[in-house]
Amino acid sequence: MTTVLLVRHGQSTWNAAGLMQGQTAHVPLSGLGHEQARAAAAELAQLRPGAMVASDLHRAVQTAEHCMAATGRRFTTTPALREQGYGVLEGRPSRELWDVVDWTDVHWAAEGGESLAQLHARVAAYLSDLQAAPPADVVALVTHGDTIRAAQAVVAGGGPEAMPHTTPHNGSITRLEL
């Protein structure tokens, strides 16, 4: 059995501004986000991961850097752990999107983005590979809210419609067993 510790990145500047970030690569952590990342890193150090992998998006890499400083564990990055892509909607105020996005259809995707079903499939493939060849008994994955929700559904044996409705808080750690 492999323990997976899913670390959600700290608050980003776009989280603070209420902007849809998706896979926009350059979004950094806010001051509060760095504090949250340091707190998550201190908690992670107590859980002693043997390996760490992060999304390649800047906010996750910055969080992973805090985790590396606290744990002494170097990390690699992968696009497989990115947030759901929202294509043309990225950078727009989130509150404007409630009437644009069909949140009930797991196959809906914005132009240039990906659906929840595609996100779920991407995360399921990554977790399957991780389970087949785990780099350690305890693996930290520094990632994003929707990616964590997809992982929760995958591990529970559900499809994209089974993704929890509640997104983990910035700087939180979610534990799953593969």
Buried (B, 14 or more C-beta within 10 A) or exposed (E): EBBBBBBBBBBBBBBBEEBBBBBBBEBBBBEBBBBBBBBBBBBBBEBEBBBBBBBBBBBBBBBBBBBBBBBEBEBEBEEBBBBBBBBEBBBBEBEEBEEEBEEEEBEEBBEEBBBBBBBBBBBBEBBEEBEEEBBBEBBBBBBBBBBBBBBBBBBEEEBBEBBBEEBBEBBBBBEBEB
